[in-house]
Amino acid sequence: MARKNPPESMQHHLRQRLNEHARDHWPQLTSVQIRYRAGFAYIDGLLPDGHVQPLCRLRFGGVLHTWGFAIYLASRDGYQDNLLPSGLPMGSPEEALDCACGLYLNNPTAWLTPPTN
């Protein structure tokens, strides 16, 4: 059974959210591009030189604010389900973008979670 993509309005909202987050936190990116296929959102970063960097894949589970996470592995040229820095396999799209950008834009501080005390 094929998974369904999120509704068009949700796709538009996700695109806006991730591009706004990238503008605020990842100035190395010109923009974030999103492709949808079989219930997945494939997130790519557009770099100033025109290079498109695959970053991660989000799995749509029916809720706008919580998505499953898979990191893009350049060594495999594919995606692998993974945990976010929170230790969970799902989270906000912004958490997923930060995790992937931390790896591909060489900023591991993106993986640090603030203390809770």
N, CA and C atoms as an extended XYZ file, in Angstrom:
351
Properties=species:S:1:pos:R:3:atomname:S:1:resname:S:1:resid:I:1 pbc="F F F"
N         0.843       -1.182        0.000 N   MET     1
C         0.000        0.000        0.000 CA  MET     1
C         0.888        1.245        0.000 C   MET     1
N         0.711        2.104       -0.966 N   ALA     2
C         1.525        3.313       -1.083 CA  ALA     2
C         1.110        4.327       -0.018 C   ALA     2
N         2.094        4.988        0.533 N   ARG     3
C         1.821        6.048        1.504 CA  ARG     3
C         1.410        7.307        0.765 C   ARG     3
N         0.572        8.076        1.451 N   LYS     4
C         0.081        9.309        0.841 CA  LYS     4
C         0.962       10.479        1.237 C   LYS     4
N         1.132       11.385        0.303 N   ASN     5
C         1.817       12.644        0.597 CA  ASN     5
C         0.904       13.513        1.441 C   ASN     5
N         1.504       14.437        2.204 N   PRO     6
C         0.660       15.362        2.947 CA  PRO     6
C        -0.148       16.235        1.987 C   PRO     6
N        -1.260       16.795        2.472 N   PRO     7
C        -2.044       17.691        1.625 CA  PRO     7
C        -1.201       18.871        1.143 C   PRO     7
N        -1.605       19.450        0.021 N   GLU     8
C        -0.862       20.558       -0.582 CA  GLU     8
C        -0.645       21.706        0.399 C   GLU     8
N        -1.649       22.022        1.208 N   SER     9
C        -1.504       23.121        2.176 CA  SER     9
C        -0.412       22.813        3.195 C   SER     9
N        -0.299       21.556        3.606 N   MET    10
C         0.733       21.151        4.554 CA  MET    10
C         2.111       21.188        3.887 C   MET    10
N         2.182       20.808        2.629 N   GLN    11
C         3.446       20.870        1.898 CA  GLN    11
C         3.929       22.318        1.829 C   GLN    11
N         3.017       23.222        1.528 N   HIS    12
C         3.355       24.637        1.445 CA  HIS    12
C         3.838       25.151        2.805 C   HIS    12
N         3.144       24.770        3.861 N   HIS    13
C         3.521       25.204        5.211 CA  HIS    13
C         4.907       24.670        5.589 C   HIS    13
N         5.180       23.404        5.292 N   LEU    14
C         6.487       22.820        5.598 CA  LEU    14
C         7.591       23.555        4.836 C   LEU    14
N         7.357       23.851        3.583 N   ARG    15
C         8.342       24.570        2.761 CA  ARG    15
C         8.643       25.935        3.388 C   ARG    15
N         7.592       26.650        3.806 N   GLN    16
C         7.777       27.959        4.439 CA  GLN    16
C         8.555       27.838        5.752 C   GLN    16
N         8.160       26.890        6.591 N   ARG    17
C         8.813       26.696        7.896 CA  ARG    17
C        10.303       26.417        7.738 C   ARG    17
N        10.632       25.477        6.839 N   LEU    18
C        12.039       25.088        6.709 CA  LEU    18
C        12.871       26.193        6.065 C   LEU    18
N        12.318       26.908        5.110 N   ASN    19
C        13.079       28.005        4.509 CA  ASN    19
C        13.279       29.146        5.503 C   ASN    19
N        12.284       29.423        6.317 N   GLU    20
C        12.433       30.450        7.349 CA  GLU    20
C        13.482       30.031        8.375 C   GLU    20
N        13.442       28.786        8.793 N   HIS    21
C        14.422       28.285        9.756 CA  HIS    21
C        15.834       28.325        9.161 C   HIS    21
N        15.960       27.948        7.909 N   ALA    22
C        17.274       27.980        7.251 CA  ALA    22
C        17.801       29.407        7.165 C   ALA    22
N        16.947       30.366        6.828 N   ARG    23
C        17.379       31.771        6.772 CA  ARG    23
C        17.898       32.240        8.130 C   ARG    23
N        17.228       31.817        9.202 N   ASP    24
C        17.598       32.255       10.547 CA  ASP    24
C        18.799       31.525       11.122 C   ASP    24
N        19.015       30.257       10.715 N   HIS    25
C        20.037       29.429       11.368 CA  HIS    25
C        21.127       28.891       10.451 C   HIS    25
N        20.889       28.861        9.173 N   TRP    26
C        21.850       28.270        8.235 CA  TRP    26
C        22.102       29.216        7.062 C   TRP    26
N        22.831       30.307        7.305 N   PRO    27
C        23.084       31.274        6.233 CA  PRO    27
C        23.930       30.703        5.093 C   PRO    27
N        24.540       29.539        5.317 N   GLN    28
C        25.312       28.895        4.250 CA  GLN    28
C        24.414       28.400        3.123 C   GLN    28
N        23.119       28.282        3.395 N   LEU    29
C        22.171       27.807        2.393 CA  LEU    29
C        21.476       28.981        1.709 C   LEU    29
N        21.310       28.861        0.409 N   THR    30
C        20.520       29.831       -0.344 CA  THR    30
C        19.039       29.574       -0.103 C   THR    30
N        18.672       28.300       -0.087 N   SER    31
C        17.280       27.908        0.175 CA  SER    31
C        17.228       26.420        0.490 C   SER    31
N        16.047       25.989        0.885 N   VAL    32
C        15.766       24.574        1.122 CA  VAL    32
C        14.753       24.146        0.071 C   VAL    32
N        15.039       23.022       -0.566 N   GLN    33
C        14.137       22.483       -1.575 CA  GLN    33
C        13.529       21.194       -1.032 C   GLN    33
N        12.261       20.965       -1.326 N   ILE    34
C        11.565       19.780       -0.828 CA  ILE    34
C        10.869       19.080       -1.986 C   ILE    34
N        11.097       17.770       -2.073 N   ARG    35
C        10.397       16.920       -3.046 CA  ARG    35
C         9.557       15.931       -2.243 C   ARG    35
N         8.381       15.586       -2.736 N   TYR    36
C         7.499       14.646       -2.053 CA  TYR    36
C         7.327       13.398       -2.906 C   TYR    36
N         7.391       12.250       -2.216 N   ARG    37
C         7.175       10.985       -2.928 CA  ARG    37
C         6.768        9.922       -1.917 C   ARG    37
N         5.644        9.312       -2.135 N   ALA    38
C         5.166        8.166       -1.348 CA  ALA    38
C         5.186        8.417        0.161 C   ALA    38
N         4.725        9.594        0.582 N   GLY    39
C         4.652        9.894        2.006 CA  GLY    39
C         5.933       10.415        2.618 C   GLY    39
N         6.949       10.623        1.795 N   PHE    40
C         8.225       11.150        2.277 CA  PHE    40
C         8.459       12.548        1.714 C   PHE    40
N         9.124       13.375        2.513 N   ALA    41
C         9.580       14.692        2.056 CA  ALA    41
C        11.097       14.639        2.023 C   ALA    41
N        11.675       14.797        0.856 N   TYR    42
C        13.125       14.773        0.684 CA  TYR    42
C        13.631       16.210        0.745 C   TYR    42
N        14.525       16.484        1.693 N   ILE    43
C        14.996       17.834        1.959 CA  ILE    43
C        16.400       18.003        1.386 C   ILE    43
N        16.567       18.988        0.521 N   ASP    44
C        17.867       19.336       -0.069 CA  ASP    44
C        18.182       20.783        0.281 C   ASP    44
N        19.455       21.063        0.445 N   GLY    45
C        19.906       22.432        0.646 CA  GLY    45
C        20.549       22.952       -0.623 C   GLY    45
N        20.179       24.139       -1.033 N   LEU    46
C        20.786       24.779       -2.196 CA  LEU    46
C        21.892       25.695       -1.694 C   LEU    46
N        23.116       25.458       -2.151 N   LEU    47
C        24.276       26.243       -1.735 CA  LEU    47
C        24.491       27.400       -2.708 C   LEU    47
N        25.190       28.456       -2.263 N   PRO    48
C        25.393       29.646       -3.113 CA  PRO    48
C        26.035       29.344       -4.471 C   PRO    48
N        26.861       28.291       -4.553 N   ASP    49
C        27.507       27.963       -5.832 CA  ASP    49
C        26.596       27.169       -6.768 C   ASP    49
N        25.336       26.933       -6.340 N   GLY    50
C        24.391       26.198       -7.162 CA  GLY    50
C        24.328       24.713       -6.866 C   GLY    50
N        25.265       24.208       -6.054 N   HIS    51
C        25.268       22.786       -5.692 CA  HIS    51
C        24.040       22.466       -4.850 C   HIS    51
N        23.397       21.341       -5.139 N   VAL    52
C        22.264       20.874       -4.345 CA  VAL    52
C        22.768       19.754       -3.443 C   VAL    52
N        22.679       19.965       -2.123 N   GLN    53
C        23.144       18.997       -1.140 CA  GLN    53
C        21.946       18.259       -0.539 C   GLN    53
N        21.806       16.957       -0.830 N   PRO    54
C        20.768       16.189       -0.139 CA  PRO    54
C        21.054       16.214        1.362 C   PRO    54
N        20.028       16.395        2.185 N   LEU    55
C        20.214       16.506        3.624 CA  LEU    55
C        19.522       15.387        4.403 C   LEU    55
N        18.224       15.252        4.211 N   CYS    56
C        17.499       14.254        4.991 CA  CYS    56
C        16.160       13.945        4.325 C   CYS    56
N        15.505       12.965        4.911 N   ARG    57
C        14.178       12.571        4.452 CA  ARG    57
C        13.260       12.567        5.670 C   ARG    57
N        12.100       13.162        5.522 N   LEU    58
C        11.104       13.180        6.579 CA  LEU    58
C         9.968       12.240        6.187 C   LEU    58
N         9.493       11.477        7.165 N   ARG    59
C         8.377       10.560        6.916 CA  ARG    59
C         7.103       11.182        7.478 C   ARG    59
N         6.137       11.377        6.613 N   PHE    60
C         4.866       11.966        7.010 CA  PHE    60
C         4.040       10.928        7.752 C   PHE    60
N         3.647       11.283        8.975 N   GLY    61
C         2.836       10.376        9.774 CA  GLY    61
C         1.441       10.911       10.036 C   GLY    61
N         1.071       11.998        9.380 N   GLY    62
C        -0.256       12.546        9.550 CA  GLY    62
C        -0.309       13.793       10.416 C   GLY    62
N         0.802       14.143       11.057 N   VAL    63
C         0.840       15.302       11.945 CA  VAL    63
C         1.865       16.299       11.415 C   VAL    63
N         1.493       17.560       11.324 N   LEU    64
C         2.358       18.587       10.745 CA  LEU    64
C         3.647       18.797       11.526 C   LEU    64
N         3.598       18.687       12.845 N   HIS    65
C         4.741       19.085       13.666 CA  HIS    65
C         5.683       17.944       14.034 C   HIS    65
N         5.351       16.704       13.719 N   THR    66
C         6.197       15.573       14.075 CA  THR    66
C         6.363       14.667       12.862 C   THR    66
N         7.603       14.474       12.474 N   TRP    67
C         7.925       13.678       11.289 CA  TRP    67
C         9.003       12.666       11.652 C   TRP    67
N         8.997       11.510       10.994 N   GLY    68
C        10.080       10.546       11.123 CA  GLY    68
C        11.310       11.089       10.416 C   GLY    68
N        12.489       10.646       10.842 N   PHE    69
C        13.748       11.218       10.358 CA  PHE    69
C        14.664       10.152        9.769 C   PHE    69
N        15.218       10.454        8.618 N   ALA    70
C        16.272        9.643        8.005 CA  ALA    70
C        17.327       10.604        7.472 C   ALA    70
N        18.584       10.319        7.765 N   ILE    71
C        19.692       11.163        7.318 CA  ILE    71
C        20.138       10.693        5.932 C   ILE    71
N        20.561       11.619        5.111 N   TYR    72
C        21.153       11.261        3.820 CA  TYR    72
C        22.587       10.813        4.079 C   TYR    72
N        22.963        9.671        3.538 N   LEU    73
C        24.331        9.170        3.651 CA  LEU    73
C        25.004        9.251        2.291 C   LEU    73
N        25.938       10.179        2.163 N   ALA    74
C        26.639       10.345        0.889 CA  ALA    74
C        27.388        9.068        0.508 C   ALA    74
N        27.896        8.347        1.503 N   SER    75
C        28.654        7.123        1.228 CA  SER    75
C        27.798        6.050        0.568 C   SER    75
N        26.492        6.107        0.774 N   ARG    76
C        25.565        5.139        0.183 CA  ARG    76
C        24.695        5.748       -0.902 C   ARG    76
N        24.742        7.072       -1.011 N   ASP    77
C        23.851        7.805       -1.896 CA  ASP    77
C        22.398        7.406       -1.630 C   ASP    77
N        22.062        7.387       -0.333 N   GLY    78
C        20.716        7.015        0.066 CA  GLY    78
C        20.423        7.501        1.472 C   GLY    78
N        19.269        7.141        1.965 N   TYR    79
C        18.789        7.611        3.262 CA  TYR    79
C        18.717        6.451        4.239 C   TYR    79
N        18.982        6.747        5.512 N   GLN    80
C        18.902        5.728        6.550 CA  GLN    80
C        18.161        6.301        7.750 C   GLN    80
N        17.143        5.562        8.207 N   ASP    81
C        16.441        6.001        9.410 CA  ASP    81
C        17.456        6.218       10.515 C   ASP    81
N        17.256        7.267       11.293 N   ASN    82
C        18.232        7.623       12.311 CA  ASN    82
C        17.528        8.324       13.458 C   ASN    82
N        18.289        8.586       14.508 N   LEU    83
C        17.793        9.316       15.665 CA  LEU    83
C        18.220       10.766       15.571 C   LEU    83
N        17.368       11.627       16.063 N   LEU    84
C        17.713       13.039       16.191 CA  LEU    84
C        18.545       13.231       17.456 C   LEU    84
N        19.196       14.371       17.633 N   PRO    85
C        19.981       14.613       18.849 CA  PRO    85
C        19.179       14.425       20.143 C   PRO    85
N        17.852       14.543       20.063 N   SER    86
C        16.999       14.318       21.239 CA  SER    86
C        16.975       12.853       21.645 C   SER    86
N        17.464       11.965       20.752 N   GLY    87
C        17.421       10.528       21.003 CA  GLY    87
C        16.173        9.867       20.447 C   GLY    87
N        15.297       10.650       19.835 N   LEU    88
C        14.052       10.124       19.283 CA  LEU    88
C        14.150        9.956       17.764 C   LEU    88
N        13.419        9.005       17.196 N   PRO    89
C        13.442        8.804       15.745 CA  PRO    89
C        12.524        9.759       15.001 C   PRO    89
N        11.824       10.622       15.723 N   MET    90
C        10.941       11.593       15.085 CA  MET    90
C        10.972       12.886       15.875 C   MET    90
N        10.639       13.958       15.184 N   GLY    91
C        10.645       15.264       15.819 CA  GLY    91
C        10.170       16.314       14.844 C   GLY    91
N        10.491       17.552       15.153 N   SER    92
C        10.053       18.641       14.284 CA  SER    92
C        10.911       18.680       13.018 C   SER    92
N        10.367       19.216       11.946 N   PRO    93
C        11.151       19.376       10.722 CA  PRO    93
C        12.407       20.226       10.959 C   PRO    93
N        12.306       21.223       11.844 N   GLU    94
C        13.461       22.081       12.135 CA  GLU    94
C        14.571       21.286       12.817 C   GLU    94
N        14.209       20.385       13.729 N   GLU    95
C        15.220       19.530       14.379 CA  GLU    95
C        15.937       18.676       13.339 C   GLU    95
N        15.172       18.130       12.413 N   ALA    96
C        15.755       17.299       11.365 CA  ALA    96
C        16.697       18.116       10.485 C   ALA    96
N        16.271       19.318       10.107 N   LEU    97
C        17.119       20.180        9.285 CA  LEU    97
C        18.402       20.525       10.024 C   LEU    97
N        18.294       20.865       11.305 N   ASP    98
C        19.483       21.199       12.095 CA  ASP    98
C        20.440       20.018       12.196 C   ASP    98
N        19.902       18.838       12.405 N   CYS    99
C        20.745       17.648       12.518 CA  CYS    99
C        21.509       17.409       11.212 C   CYS    99
N        20.810       17.446       10.101 N   ALA   100
C        21.449       17.204        8.803 CA  ALA   100
C        22.421       18.317        8.437 C   ALA   100
N        22.040       19.560        8.685 N   CYS   101
C        22.940       20.680        8.376 CA  CYS   101
C        24.170       20.642        9.276 C   CYS   101
N        24.014       20.211       10.511 N   GLY   102
C        25.167       20.077       11.390 CA  GLY   102
C        26.222       19.168       10.782 C   GLY   102
N        25.759       18.110       10.130 N   LEU   103
C        26.678       17.175        9.479 CA  LEU   103
C        27.229       17.753        8.180 C   LEU   103
N        26.345       18.152        7.283 N   TYR   104
C        26.787       18.533        5.942 CA  TYR   104
C        27.342       19.946        5.831 C   TYR   104
N        27.028       20.803        6.800 N   LEU   105
C        27.597       22.155        6.792 CA  LEU   105
C        28.649       22.307        7.879 C   LEU   105
N        29.049       21.178        8.458 N   ASN   106
C        30.167       21.099        9.401 CA  ASN   106
C        29.986       22.010       10.628 C   ASN   106
N        28.856       21.836       11.304 N   ASN   107
C        28.605       22.576       12.533 CA  ASN   107
C        27.978       21.640       13.564 C   ASN   107
N        28.814       20.834       14.258 N   PRO   108
C        28.273       19.863       15.209 CA  PRO   108
C        27.581       20.494       16.421 C   PRO   108
N        27.719       21.803       16.629 N   THR   109
C        26.990       22.418       17.744 CA  THR   109
C        25.482       22.331       17.510 C   THR   109
N        25.059       22.077       16.282 N   ALA   110
C        23.629       21.931       15.986 CA  ALA   110
C        23.054       20.703       16.687 C   ALA   110
N        23.917       19.771       17.097 N   TRP   111
C        23.442       18.538       17.720 CA  TRP   111
C        23.314       18.659       19.237 C   TRP   111
N        23.781       19.780       19.779 N   LEU   112
C        23.716       19.946       21.229 CA  LEU   112
C        22.312       20.362       21.634 C   LEU   112
N        21.824       19.742       22.697 N   THR   113
C        20.539       20.151       23.228 CA  THR   113
C        20.787       20.958       24.485 C   THR   113
N        20.051       22.030       24.672 N   PRO   114
C        20.277       22.857       25.851 CA  PRO   114
C        19.938       22.098       27.134 C   PRO   114
N        20.634       22.421       28.236 N   PRO   115
C        20.318       21.740       29.508 CA  PRO   115
C        18.887       22.030       29.925 C   PRO   115
N        18.300       21.071       30.613 N   THR   116
C        16.894       21.205       31.023 CA  THR   116
C        16.757       21.621       32.485 C   THR   116
N        17.853       21.875       33.210 N   ASN   117
C        17.728       22.246       34.630 CA  ASN   117
C        17.603       23.709       34.833 C   ASN   117
